[in-house]
Amino acid sequence: MNRAVVVLILALMGCSFLLVNSQQRTRQLFIEKNRLEIQQRKLNQEWNRLEYEQRELSRSSRIIDIAKKQLHMNDAKQDKTIYLKEKE
């Protein structure tokens, strides 16, 4: 009977160790999941900001303003336009 009690105590200790180990692993995975969710939110915010910035930078009115102000470009006038014909 002593031997059976010792075996049961060892089995109980083994199960207890496995339980504590699995709880610790669960905590670690939960922390990692939360960290990754935070990172995902930050990346989504950055993506949205970049999309907005791209839309703003590609607006045709902004491009025209930069062309006129910084590059000193003007609209082409008809009297200055030269049309080329393709030889047949």
C-alpha positions in Angstrom: 0.0 0.0 0.0 2.9 2.4 0.7 4.1 1.8 -2.8 0.7 2.7 -4.3 0.6 5.9 -2.3 4.0 6.9 -3.4 3.1 6.3 -7.1 -0.1 8.3 -6.7 1.8 11.1 -5.0 4.3 11.1 -7.8 1.5 11.1 -10.4 -0.2 13.9 -8.6 3.0 16.0 -8.5 3.6 15.3 -12.2 0.1 16.4 -13.1 0.5 19.5 -11.0 3.7 20.3 -12.7 2.1 19.9 -16.1 -0.8 22.0 -15.1 1.4 24.9 -13.9 3.5 24.5 -17.1 0.4 24.8 -19.3 -0.9 27.8 -17.3 2.4 29.5 -17.7 2.4 28.8 -21.5 -1.2 30.1 -21.7 -0.2 33.3 -20.0 2.8 33.7 -22.4 0.7 33.1 -25.4 -2.0 35.6 -24.2 0.7 38.3 -23.6 2.1 37.6 -27.1 -1.4 37.8 -28.6 -2.0 41.2 -27.0 1.4 42.5 -28.1 0.7 41.4 -31.7 -2.8 43.0 -31.6 -1.3 46.3 -30.5 1.3 46.0 -33.3 -1.5 45.3 -35.8 -3.4 48.4 -34.7 -0.3 50.5 -35.1 0.4 49.1 -38.5 -3.2 49.7 -39.6 -3.0 53.3 -38.4 0.3 53.8 -40.3 -1.3 52.2 -43.4 -4.3 54.5 -43.2 -2.0 57.6 -42.8 0.1 56.6 -45.7 -3.0 56.0 -47.9 -4.3 59.4 -46.9 -1.0 61.0 -47.6 -0.8 59.3 -51.0 -4.3 60.6 -51.9 -3.3 64.1 -50.9 0.0 64.0 -52.8 -1.6 62.7 -56.0 -4.5 65.2 -56.1 -4.3 66.9 -59.5 -5.0 70.4 -58.1 -2.0 70.0 -55.8 0.2 68.9 -58.7 -1.0 71.8 -60.8 -0.2 74.3 -58.0 3.3 72.9 -57.5 3.9 73.0 -61.3 2.8 76.6 -61.5 4.4 77.9 -58.3 7.6 75.9 -57.9 8.4 75.0 -61.4 7.0 78.2 -63.0 5.1 76.2 -65.6 2.1 77.6 -67.4 -0.8 76.1 -69.4 0.1 75.6 -73.0 -1.4 78.3 -75.3 -2.8 77.4 -78.6 -0.6 79.9 -80.5 2.5 78.3 -78.9 1.4 74.7 -79.6 3.0 72.9 -82.5 1.2 69.9 -83.9 3.2 67.2 -85.8 1.8 65.0 -88.6 3.0 61.5 -89.1 4.4 60.8 -92.5 2.4 58.3 -94.5 
